[in-house]
């Protein structure tokens, strides 16, 4: 994300980064934001950090393994449609259906936070917010291999 914003003269555009960043970068960016929010403003209900209602949070958690498997094919792709599908509200059920499962709206925030958690646990938040998506992913893969 840093490179994309730098290439744009320091200007952040939701739409431009949605077109240019890989889904992995977008998810990790939002996942880091969720985890930073937890750290600087503790004590809220878990679903509030994601901007979910209680029921949506429960549904998202139940579908975590399905979503994690379904999203793998899209992680290294980029395109505004991917940002809209995984990180925005208002998309139709049809647009959010993967392998016969309808992904909850904005499910990417949850998946992104889960991707970022091993890096934060290993190196702390200050390191993680400065790390690249590749570095964060590598730590998660290393943690999965040793589990």
N, C-alpha and C positions, 0 to 999 in steps of 0.2 A: 504494500500500500504506500509505503514511504516513497518508493521510486515513482509510482504513478502520480502521486501528488506533486513530487518534485518536478517531474516532466511537465506538469501543468502550471508551473510557476508558483507552486505552493497553494494553489487553489484546489479545494476539495469539492468534488461534484459527486453526489449520490449516483447519478446516471452514468457519468464517465467511469467512475471506479467500478460500477456494476458491469459495464461493458468490457473493461480491460483486465480487472483482477480475476484470478482464478476463484472458483467457488471455495477452495480450501483457504485462500487468503481472506476472503470475506467472512467465512464462518469463524476462523480463528480470531479475526479482528473483533467481531461481535462477542465471541466467547470470552475474550480477554476483558472486554468492557463489562460483561456480566460479573466476572470474578473480581475485577477492581471495585465495582459497586458493592459487592458483598464485603470486601475488606474495609472500605472507607465508610460504609453506612450499615453496620451489622444490625441484626435484630428484626429484620423484616421477614415476612413469610417467604418461603423459597420461591413461590410462583411470581411474587412481585418483582423480583430481580429480572425476570424474563419478560415482564409486561403481559403475563398470562392471567387468566382467571384460574381459580383453584382446579376446576374440572379439566381445563385444557392442560394444565401442568400434569395432572394425573394421567391423562390420555397420552401425552408426550412421553412421559416416563415409561409407560407400558409398551410403547412402540419403539423404544430406544434401540433394541437389537435389530429390529426390522429396518428402521431408518438408517442405522449405521451401515448395514449391508447394502441397502438400496442406493445410498448416496455415493458409494465408492466410485462408481463409473463416471460421476460428474465432478469429482473433487478437483481434477486438474484441467477442467474445461472452464472457459470464461464465456460470459454472455449475460446481458441484462435479464433475460428470461430466467436464468438460474437464480439470480439475486431475488427476483420477484417471487419465484416459486418457493424458495426456502426461507427468505428473510422478510417477507412483507405479508400484510393481510389483504384480504379482498380478492384473492385468486380463487377461481372456481375449484370445486372438488375434482373435476376432470383434470385441471392443470396440475393439481397436487397429488395425483394418483401415480404410484410407482408399484409395480408388481402386485396389482390389485389392492393395495393399501392406500388409503387416503391419508397423506401426511397432515398433521395438524398445522394450522396457519403459523407461520413464523417459527417452525420447528428447528430451523437452522441455528437459532440462538442457543437452544439446549445442546444440540450436537456440537456447536462451536465451543461451548463452555466445557463440555466433556473432553474434547480434543486438547484444550489448553490446560486442563487440570494437572496432568503428570508433569508438564514443564514447570508449572507454578510450584508444585510440591517439591520438585527437584532443585530448582534454582531461584525460586521466589518471584514475586510479582514484578519487581523492578527489572529483573533480567528479562522476564517473559514479554513485557510490553515493548522491549527494544529488540527482541529476537525476530528472526525471519520466520515465515510460515514453515519453511523447510526444517529449521532448527527445532521448532516446537513439535512438528510431526515426528522427527527422528527420535526425540525423547519419548514420545508416546509409543512409538513402535518398539523401542528398546524396553520400555516398561512392560509392554504386552508380551514380549518374548521371554522375559524373566518371570512372569506371573505363573 
